[in-house]
Amino acid sequence: MFITKHNDGFLYIVNQYDHSIQAGEVARHWGNEQFDSPEHFDSFCLAVEKHDIGWIDSDAKVLFNPDTCQPVPFLKVNLLQHVDFYGKGYEKVKEEDPYAGLLVGMHWMGLYTSRFGYDPSFTFNIPEELASFIDDTIVNKQKEWVDLKMQLWNRSMPKSKFEDQLWLNYELVQLMDRLSQYVSMHKLDTKEEITIGPVRKSINSEGEMITVQGQGDGTIVLDPFPFKTPVETTVRFRKIPDARYESHADVYKVMEEAEMEFITWKFVPKNKELIK
């Protein structure tokens, strides 16, 4: 769960899988005269849409921290649970679409490796006693991907091109994840500016950062703008009082009774002109 506070006495809660579905809907608008649509586009979009599918059960049950007496935000989830949730999601997506599953697996392992160096500012906090377990998990999954990549590689193209396109798609998954996190963890009046990326406009270009800034009215300016047209997107969330709950049962009951609410955002280019 994404759990944020906005100084109004409430916790704002977005389920992990709702976040990934929303991100996947936006991903389908990717590409314009500046930004190429990647190869394996449908698989890329499916990977974005389902990268957090392994969290469905945990979101429904509501993870509870007895020390804080509140639900557990995604960055504070027990590491063994984190591995278990993502592992189940990876296997599920891989069965449906092996290429998308590979991207979900790369996203999963990237959370323990600063996104494979793509985003050095982020990596999941790994306790010292679990470091060797995570190292083994990362190595074993990458060994598994050797066979999977050989199955997916179209031998009419150079293997290096296949690998480069795969990593480009991985980078786009990360960018869509970060963009969705922005709208999932802010209110409509935000004017916060962040940079996400780097992102390549084509397979052969250098990566560049995208500036993301709210305008205070639910409009978000992206510069440069990577989508075909301005994109409207809706975030599903619930609010519960920012309080200490006596038990898991108490917070679960409050979560169950909380009304689902919706916020609509709009991504637009800096120059306000429609992309043609």
The 8 nearest C-alpha neighbors of each residue, nearest first, counted from 0:
[[1, 14, 15, 73, 72, 13, 2, 58],
 [0, 2, 13, 12, 72, 73, 14, 3],
 [3, 1, 12, 72, 11, 0, 10, 13],
 [2, 4, 11, 10, 184, 1, 5, 12],
 [5, 3, 10, 6, 11, 9, 2, 7],
 [4, 6, 7, 3, 9, 8, 10, 11],
 [7, 5, 8, 4, 9, 10, 241, 3],
 [6, 8, 5, 9, 4, 10, 241, 240],
 [7, 9, 241, 6, 240, 10, 5, 4],
 [10, 8, 240, 241, 239, 7, 238, 11],
 [9, 11, 4, 241, 239, 238, 3, 240],
 [12, 10, 238, 3, 2, 237, 9, 4],
 [11, 13, 2, 237, 236, 1, 238, 10],
 [14, 12, 236, 1, 0, 15, 235, 183],
 [15, 13, 0, 17, 16, 58, 18, 1],
 [14, 16, 0, 18, 17, 51, 54, 13],
 [15, 17, 19, 51, 18, 52, 14, 55],
 [18, 16, 20, 14, 19, 15, 21, 235],
 [19, 17, 15, 21, 16, 20, 22, 14],
 [18, 20, 48, 22, 16, 21, 17, 51],
 [21, 19, 48, 23, 17, 22, 18, 16],
 [20, 22, 18, 24, 19, 23, 17, 25],
 [23, 21, 19, 25, 179, 20, 24, 175],
 [24, 48, 22, 47, 26, 20, 25, 21],
 [23, 25, 21, 22, 26, 27, 20, 48],
 [24, 26, 22, 23, 27, 28, 21, 232],
 [27, 25, 23, 28, 29, 24, 44, 22],
 [26, 28, 25, 29, 24, 44, 23, 41],
 [27, 29, 26, 226, 25, 227, 30, 230],
 [30, 28, 226, 26, 27, 225, 227, 36],
 [29, 31, 36, 34, 226, 35, 227, 225],
 [32, 30, 227, 34, 33, 226, 35, 225],
 [31, 33, 34, 30, 35, 275, 227, 274],
 [32, 34, 31, 200, 35, 225, 30, 201],
 [35, 33, 200, 30, 31, 225, 32, 201],
 [36, 34, 30, 201, 200, 37, 31, 33],
 [35, 37, 30, 29, 34, 38, 40, 31],
 [38, 36, 40, 35, 39, 168, 164, 167],
 [37, 39, 40, 36, 164, 168, 43, 41],
 [40, 38, 42, 41, 43, 37, 98, 168],
 [39, 41, 43, 38, 37, 42, 44, 36],
 [42, 40, 44, 43, 39, 45, 27, 38],
 [43, 41, 99, 45, 39, 44, 40, 46],
 [42, 44, 40, 46, 41, 45, 99, 39],
 [45, 43, 41, 47, 46, 42, 23, 26],
 [46, 44, 48, 42, 47, 43, 49, 41],
 [45, 47, 99, 43, 49, 44, 50, 48],
 [46, 48, 23, 44, 50, 45, 49, 172],
 [49, 47, 23, 20, 19, 45, 46, 50],
 [50, 48, 52, 46, 51, 47, 19, 45],
 [49, 51, 103, 47, 46, 52, 48, 19],
 [52, 50, 16, 53, 49, 54, 19, 15],
 [51, 53, 49, 88, 54, 16, 50, 55],
 [52, 88, 54, 84, 85, 51, 87, 55],
 [55, 53, 52, 57, 56, 84, 51, 58],
 [56, 54, 58, 57, 53, 52, 16, 59],
 [57, 55, 59, 58, 54, 60, 53, 61],
 [58, 56, 60, 54, 59, 55, 61, 62],
 [57, 59, 61, 55, 56, 60, 14, 54],
 [58, 60, 56, 57, 61, 55, 54, 14],
 [59, 61, 57, 58, 56, 62, 251, 55],
 [62, 60, 58, 59, 57, 251, 63, 70],
 [61, 63, 71, 70, 57, 60, 64, 58],
 [64, 62, 70, 71, 247, 69, 65, 61],
 [63, 65, 66, 68, 67, 69, 71, 70],
 [66, 64, 68, 67, 63, 246, 69, 247],
 [67, 65, 64, 68, 69, 63, 243, 244],
 [66, 68, 69, 64, 65, 243, 70, 63],
 [69, 67, 65, 243, 244, 66, 64, 245],
 [68, 70, 67, 64, 63, 243, 244, 71],
 [71, 69, 63, 62, 64, 61, 72, 68],
 [70, 72, 62, 63, 64, 75, 76, 69],
 [73, 71, 0, 2, 75, 1, 74, 70],
 [72, 74, 0, 75, 76, 1, 71, 2],
 [73, 75, 72, 76, 123, 71, 124, 1],
 [76, 74, 73, 72, 71, 77, 78, 124],
 [75, 77, 73, 74, 78, 81, 71, 72],
 [76, 78, 80, 79, 81, 75, 74, 82],
 [77, 79, 81, 80, 76, 82, 125, 124],
 [80, 78, 82, 81, 77, 83, 76, 129],
 [79, 81, 83, 77, 78, 82, 84, 76],
 [80, 82, 78, 84, 79, 83, 77, 85],
 [83, 81, 79, 85, 80, 84, 86, 78],
 [82, 84, 80, 86, 81, 85, 79, 87],
 [85, 83, 53, 81, 87, 86, 82, 54],
 [86, 84, 88, 53, 82, 87, 83, 89],
 [87, 85, 83, 89, 88, 84, 82, 90],
 [88, 86, 90, 53, 85, 84, 89, 91],
 [87, 89, 53, 85, 91, 52, 86, 90],
 [88, 90, 86, 92, 87, 91, 104, 100],
 [91, 89, 93, 87, 88, 92, 94, 86],
 [92, 90, 88, 94, 89, 93, 87, 95],
 [91, 93, 100, 95, 94, 89, 90, 96],
 [100, 94, 92, 97, 90, 96, 95, 91],
 [93, 95, 92, 91, 96, 97, 90, 100],
 [94, 96, 92, 93, 97, 91, 100, 99],
 [95, 97, 93, 99, 98, 94, 100, 92],
 [98, 96, 93, 100, 99, 101, 94, 95],
 [97, 99, 101, 100, 96, 42, 102, 151],
 [100, 98, 46, 42, 102, 96, 101, 97],
 [93, 101, 99, 92, 97, 103, 98, 102],
 [100, 102, 104, 98, 99, 103, 97, 105],
 [101, 103, 105, 99, 104, 100, 169, 106],
 [104, 102, 106, 100, 50, 105, 101, 46],
 [105, 103, 107, 101, 102, 106, 89, 100],
 [104, 106, 102, 108, 107, 103, 109, 101],
 [105, 107, 103, 109, 104, 108, 102, 110],
 [106, 108, 104, 105, 109, 110, 103, 85],
 [109, 107, 105, 110, 111, 106, 137, 104],
 [114, 108, 110, 112, 106, 115, 111, 107],
 [109, 111, 122, 108, 114, 107, 112, 123],
 [112, 110, 122, 123, 109, 108, 113, 114],
 [111, 113, 109, 115, 114, 110, 122, 108],
 [114, 112, 122, 119, 121, 116, 115, 118],
 [109, 113, 115, 112, 117, 116, 110, 118],
 [116, 114, 112, 109, 113, 117, 118, 108],
 [117, 115, 113, 114, 119, 118, 112, 109],
 [116, 118, 114, 115, 119, 113, 170, 197],
 [117, 119, 120, 116, 113, 114, 121, 115],
 [120, 118, 113, 116, 121, 117, 114, 122],
 [121, 119, 118, 113, 122, 116, 117, 114],
 [122, 120, 113, 119, 118, 123, 114, 110],
 [121, 123, 113, 111, 110, 112, 124, 114],
 [122, 124, 111, 110, 125, 121, 74, 113],
 [123, 125, 122, 126, 111, 78, 74, 75],
 [124, 126, 123, 130, 127, 129, 78, 111],
 [127, 125, 129, 128, 130, 124, 78, 123],
 [126, 128, 130, 129, 125, 131, 124, 132],
 [127, 129, 126, 130, 131, 132, 125, 133],
 [130, 128, 132, 127, 126, 131, 133, 125],
 [129, 131, 127, 133, 132, 128, 134, 125],
 [130, 132, 134, 133, 129, 135, 128, 127],
 [133, 131, 135, 129, 130, 134, 136, 128],
 [132, 134, 136, 130, 135, 131, 137, 129],
 [133, 135, 131, 137, 136, 132, 130, 138],
 [136, 134, 138, 132, 133, 137, 139, 131],
 [135, 137, 133, 139, 134, 138, 140, 132],
 [136, 138, 134, 140, 135, 139, 108, 133],
 [139, 137, 135, 141, 136, 140, 134, 142],
 [140, 138, 142, 136, 141, 137, 135, 143],
 [141, 139, 143, 142, 137, 138, 136, 144],
 [140, 142, 144, 138, 143, 139, 137, 145],
 [141, 143, 139, 140, 144, 145, 138, 146],
 [144, 142, 140, 141, 145, 146, 139, 147],
 [143, 145, 147, 141, 142, 146, 148, 140],
 [146, 144, 148, 142, 143, 147, 149, 141],
 [147, 145, 149, 144, 148, 143, 150, 142],
 [148, 146, 144, 150, 149, 145, 151, 143],
 [147, 149, 151, 145, 150, 146, 144, 152],
 [148, 150, 146, 152, 147, 151, 145, 144],
 [149, 151, 147, 148, 152, 146, 153, 145],
 [152, 150, 148, 149, 147, 153, 98, 97],
 [151, 153, 149, 150, 154, 148, 161, 158],
 [154, 152, 155, 156, 151, 161, 158, 150],
 [153, 155, 156, 152, 157, 158, 149, 151],
 [154, 156, 153, 157, 152, 158, 161, 160],
 [157, 155, 154, 153, 158, 160, 161, 152],
 [158, 156, 159, 160, 161, 154, 155, 153],
 [157, 159, 161, 160, 162, 156, 152, 154],
 [158, 160, 162, 157, 161, 163, 156, 164],
 [161, 159, 163, 157, 158, 162, 164, 156],
 [160, 162, 158, 164, 159, 163, 165, 152],
 [163, 161, 165, 159, 160, 164, 158, 166],
 [164, 162, 160, 166, 165, 161, 159, 167],
 [163, 165, 167, 161, 166, 162, 160, 168],
 [164, 166, 162, 168, 163, 167, 161, 169],
 [167, 165, 169, 163, 168, 164, 170, 162],
 [168, 166, 164, 170, 169, 165, 163, 171],
 [167, 169, 171, 165, 166, 170, 164, 172],
 [168, 170, 166, 172, 167, 171, 102, 165],
 [169, 171, 167, 173, 168, 172, 166, 174],
 [170, 172, 174, 168, 173, 169, 175, 167],
 [173, 171, 169, 175, 170, 174, 47, 176],
 [174, 172, 176, 170, 171, 175, 177, 169],
 [173, 175, 171, 177, 176, 172, 196, 178],
 [176, 174, 178, 172, 177, 173, 22, 179],
 [175, 177, 173, 179, 174, 178, 172, 180],
 [176, 178, 180, 174, 179, 175, 173, 181],
 [179, 177, 175, 181, 180, 176, 174, 182],
 [180, 178, 176, 181, 22, 182, 177, 183],
 [179, 181, 183, 177, 178, 182, 184, 176],
 [180, 182, 178, 179, 183, 184, 185, 177],
 [181, 183, 179, 185, 184, 180, 178, 234],
 [184, 182, 180, 181, 185, 179, 234, 13],
 [183, 185, 181, 182, 180, 3, 1, 186],
 [186, 184, 182, 183, 181, 189, 187, 3],
 [185, 187, 188, 189, 184, 182, 217, 5],
 [188, 186, 217, 189, 216, 215, 185, 264],
 [187, 189, 215, 216, 186, 217, 190, 214],
 [190, 188, 215, 213, 187, 191, 186, 185],
 [189, 191, 213, 214, 215, 212, 192, 188],
 [190, 192, 189, 212, 213, 193, 211, 214],
 [193, 191, 212, 211, 190, 213, 210, 194],
 [194, 192, 211, 210, 212, 195, 191, 209],
 [193, 195, 210, 209, 211, 208, 196, 192],
 [196, 194, 209, 208, 197, 174, 210, 193],
 [197, 195, 208, 198, 174, 209, 207, 194],
 [196, 198, 208, 207, 206, 195, 199, 209],
 [199, 197, 206, 196, 207, 208, 200, 170],
 [198, 200, 206, 201, 204, 205, 207, 202],
 [199, 201, 34, 35, 204, 33, 198, 202],
 [202, 200, 204, 199, 203, 35, 34, 37],
 [201, 203, 204, 199, 164, 167, 200, 163],
 [204, 202, 201, 205, 199, 200, 163, 206],
 [205, 203, 201, 199, 202, 200, 206, 207],
 [204, 206, 199, 207, 203, 200, 198, 201],
 [205, 207, 199, 198, 197, 204, 208, 200],
 [208, 206, 197, 198, 199, 205, 196, 209],
 [207, 209, 197, 196, 195, 194, 198, 210],
 [210, 208, 195, 222, 194, 223, 196, 211],
 [209, 211, 194, 222, 221, 193, 212, 208],
 [210, 212, 221, 193, 192, 220, 194, 209],
 [213, 211, 192, 220, 219, 191, 190, 214],
 [214, 212, 190, 219, 189, 215, 191, 218],
 [213, 215, 190, 218, 216, 219, 212, 217],
 [214, 216, 188, 189, 190, 213, 217, 187],
 [215, 217, 188, 218, 187, 214, 213, 189],
 [218, 216, 187, 264, 215, 265, 219, 188],
 [219, 217, 265, 214, 216, 264, 213, 266],
 [220, 218, 213, 266, 212, 214, 265, 267],
 [219, 221, 267, 212, 268, 269, 211, 266],
 [222, 220, 211, 224, 268, 210, 223, 267],
 [223, 221, 224, 210, 209, 269, 268, 220],
 [222, 224, 221, 209, 225, 268, 210, 269],
 [223, 225, 222, 221, 268, 226, 267, 269],
 [226, 224, 34, 30, 29, 223, 31, 227],
 [227, 225, 29, 30, 28, 228, 31, 224],
 [226, 228, 31, 30, 274, 28, 29, 225],
 [229, 227, 274, 226, 273, 230, 275, 28],
 [230, 228, 267, 266, 273, 265, 231, 226],
 [231, 229, 266, 265, 228, 232, 267, 25],
 [230, 232, 265, 264, 266, 263, 229, 233],
 [231, 233, 264, 263, 265, 230, 234, 25],
 [232, 234, 263, 262, 264, 261, 235, 21],
 [233, 235, 262, 261, 183, 236, 263, 21],
 [236, 234, 261, 260, 13, 233, 259, 262],
 [237, 235, 13, 260, 12, 259, 261, 234],
 [236, 238, 259, 12, 260, 11, 257, 258],
 [239, 237, 11, 10, 9, 12, 257, 240],
 [238, 240, 10, 9, 241, 257, 237, 254],
 [241, 239, 9, 242, 8, 10, 238, 253],
 [240, 242, 9, 10, 8, 239, 243, 4],
 [243, 241, 240, 244, 69, 68, 9, 8],
 [242, 244, 68, 69, 245, 67, 241, 240],
 [245, 243, 68, 246, 250, 69, 249, 242],
 [244, 246, 68, 249, 243, 247, 250, 65],
 [247, 245, 249, 248, 244, 250, 68, 65],
 [246, 248, 250, 249, 63, 251, 245, 244],
 [249, 247, 251, 246, 250, 252, 245, 253],
 [250, 248, 246, 252, 251, 247, 244, 245],
 [249, 251, 253, 247, 252, 248, 244, 254],
 [252, 250, 248, 254, 249, 253, 247, 255],
 [253, 251, 255, 249, 250, 254, 248, 256],
 [252, 254, 250, 256, 255, 251, 257, 249],
 [255, 253, 251, 257, 252, 256, 250, 239],
 [256, 254, 252, 253, 257, 251, 258, 250],
 [255, 257, 253, 254, 252, 258, 251, 259],
 [258, 256, 254, 255, 237, 253, 259, 238],
 [257, 259, 237, 260, 256, 238, 255, 254],
 [260, 258, 237, 236, 257, 235, 261, 238],
 [261, 259, 236, 235, 237, 258, 262, 238],
 [260, 262, 235, 234, 236, 233, 263, 259],
 [261, 263, 234, 233, 264, 235, 260, 187],
 [264, 262, 233, 232, 234, 261, 231, 265],
 [265, 263, 217, 232, 231, 218, 233, 262],
 [264, 266, 231, 218, 230, 219, 232, 267],
 [267, 265, 219, 230, 229, 220, 218, 231],
 [266, 268, 229, 220, 219, 221, 265, 271],
 [269, 267, 224, 271, 221, 220, 270, 222],
 [270, 268, 271, 220, 222, 221, 267, 223],
 [269, 271, 272, 268, 267, 273, 222, 220],
 [272, 270, 268, 269, 267, 273, 220, 229],
 [273, 271, 270, 274, 268, 269, 267, 275],
 [274, 272, 228, 275, 271, 229, 268, 267],
 [273, 275, 228, 227, 272, 31, 229, 226],
 [274, 273, 227, 228, 31, 32, 272, 226]]
